[in-house]
Structure formats: C-alpha cells, structure tokens
Amino acid sequence: MKGERNGKWKGGMCLNDKGYLRITAGPHRNTYAHRRVMEMALEHPISYIFLGDGVIPKRMTVEHSDHCRTHNCLGNLLLLEKGIHDWCSLQQVKYNREHIVEYLAMLERNSVPDWVTNEQASGIPLEAMPVSATLPSLPVVSRG
C-alpha cells in the first residue's frame, strides 16, 4: 500500500538529521519544506527580480528568522543573498562565543540576563522605576 493507506505514512514529511522538514511525497518530493513555502510565495510577481516563476534565484537562500528549522510559515522566512546570510551567521557565532559564559549563567539561574536588570543601562535604580516603565503597555481590544 502507498500513501495515506500505509500504516507507516507520516504525512509526506520527514525530519532530516539537521532538523529540517523534507517533503517525501508528491511532485515536490525531496524538497525542503521551507524552500517550497518560499517558492510558492515567489509564484506571484513581486518586482523585476522576482518575476513570479516560483524559482529561488541561485544567489539567494531561505533563512528562518527565529532559527527554528521546523517553523516554516511564510512570515518566519527570509529570502537573503548568500553573502549577507553568511555574514550574519558569522556575526551570530562571534556573539555566541563572546557571551557564552553569561548565557550559561542565565540558564543556570533560569532568569533574565544581567543587562536586562542592570541599573546602569537606564541610570535609574530599579526600585525607583515605575511599573509602567518596566512593563510594556498593551492596547485593550474590545470584542464588540
């Protein structure tokens, strides 16, 4: 038996060893899911660069903005030139190396980083700061 009638059917998707979802059935078999989502978005003309042919240009790559490789909604995907993508990745690696001790300490105490609560950042002692300054104000939406 093939497809949905097979007991081992997994919805036509699988998670590869790098954590990306791959399409395993249909006409887009062996395509990464995030690339297929971007291709579907590019099927509509955007500009003279993206003509609506649904093809990701060779010099471009698709990046997850939240770095979650299984979060493939269009709003989470960025189409970047490979050089920009590589530069951003390098900067992230450098930042991680510089701040690993602080990050591990934060995980250990299960709290926010020091710079979030640092009085020197604002110049105002936290005790003197009004609650409205420490919490974002959210709009009230009525469902009338």
C-alpha positions in Angstrom: 0.0 0.0 0.0 1.1 3.5 -0.7 0.4 6.9 0.7 -2.2 7.5 3.5 -3.4 3.9 3.4 0.1 2.7 4.5 0.4 2.2 8.3 3.9 3.8 8.2 2.5 7.0 6.5 3.9 10.2 8.2 2.0 12.8 6.2 4.5 13.1 3.4 7.1 14.8 5.5 10.2 13.8 7.5 12.7 15.4 9.7 16.2 15.1 8.4 19.3 14.8 10.6 19.9 18.6 10.5 16.4 19.3 11.8 14.8 20.5 8.6 11.4 19.2 7.3 11.7 17.5 4.0 8.8 16.7 1.6 8.8 12.9 0.9 5.8 12.5 -1.4 4.2 14.2 -4.4 5.6 16.3 -7.1 7.9 18.2 -4.7 9.5 15.1 -3.3 13.0 15.6 -1.7 12.4 19.4 -1.3 12.9 21.2 1.9 9.6 22.4 3.2 10.8 26.0 4.0 12.1 26.3 0.4 8.8 25.1 -1.0 6.9 27.7 1.1 9.2 30.4 -0.3 8.8 29.1 -3.9 5.0 29.2 -3.5 5.3 32.9 -2.4 7.5 33.6 -5.4 4.9 32.3 -7.8 3.4 35.7 -7.7 5.3 38.6 -9.3 7.0 40.9 -6.8 9.4 43.0 -8.8 11.6 42.8 -11.8 13.9 40.5 -9.8 11.2 38.0 -8.8 9.1 37.6 -11.9 6.5 35.1 -10.5 8.1 31.9 -11.8 8.3 30.3 -8.3 12.1 29.9 -8.5 14.5 30.9 -5.8 17.5 32.6 -7.5 20.8 30.7 -7.2 22.4 33.6 -5.3 19.7 33.6 -2.6 19.0 31.4 0.4 16.0 30.9 2.7 16.6 31.6 6.4 14.3 31.0 9.4 14.1 34.3 11.2 13.6 32.6 14.6 16.2 29.9 13.8 13.6 27.2 14.4 14.0 24.9 11.4 10.5 23.4 11.6 8.7 26.7 11.8 8.0 27.1 8.1 5.3 29.7 7.9 6.0 32.5 5.3 6.1 35.2 8.0 9.1 33.4 9.6 11.1 33.0 6.4 13.6 35.5 5.0 15.0 35.4 1.4 18.6 36.5 1.7 21.5 36.9 -0.6 24.0 34.2 0.3 26.8 36.7 1.2 24.5 38.5 3.6 23.3 35.3 5.1 26.9 34.1 5.6 28.0 37.4 7.2 25.0 37.3 9.6 25.8 33.7 10.6 29.4 34.6 11.3 28.3 37.6 13.5 26.0 35.3 15.4 28.8 32.8 16.0 31.1 35.6 17.2 28.4 36.9 19.5 27.7 33.5 21.0 31.4 32.9 21.7 31.7 36.3 23.4 28.6 35.8 25.6 28.6 32.0 26.3 29.5 32.5 30.0 26.7 34.9 30.6 24.3 32.7 28.7 25.2 29.6 30.6 24.9 31.5 33.9 21.4 32.8 32.9 20.4 29.2 32.1 21.7 28.0 35.4 19.7 30.5 37.4 16.8 30.4 35.0 16.4 34.1 34.8 17.0 37.1 32.5 20.4 38.4 31.5 22.2 41.0 33.7 21.8 43.7 31.1 18.0 43.5 31.3 18.0 44.4 35.0 21.2 46.5 35.0 20.6 49.9 36.7 23.4 51.4 34.7 21.6 50.8 31.4 18.9 53.3 32.3 20.6 55.3 35.0 17.5 54.8 37.2 17.5 52.4 40.2 15.0 49.6 39.5 13.2 50.3 42.8 12.5 53.9 41.7 11.3 52.9 38.2 7.5 53.0 37.9 5.9 49.7 36.9 4.7 51.3 33.6 8.3 51.8 32.6 9.3 48.2 33.2 6.3 46.6 31.6 5.1 47.2 28.0 1.7 48.8 27.7 -0.6 46.7 25.6 -3.6 48.0 23.8 -7.0 47.0 25.1 -9.1 45.4 22.3 -12.8 45.0 22.9 -14.8 42.4 21.0 -18.0 44.3 20.5 
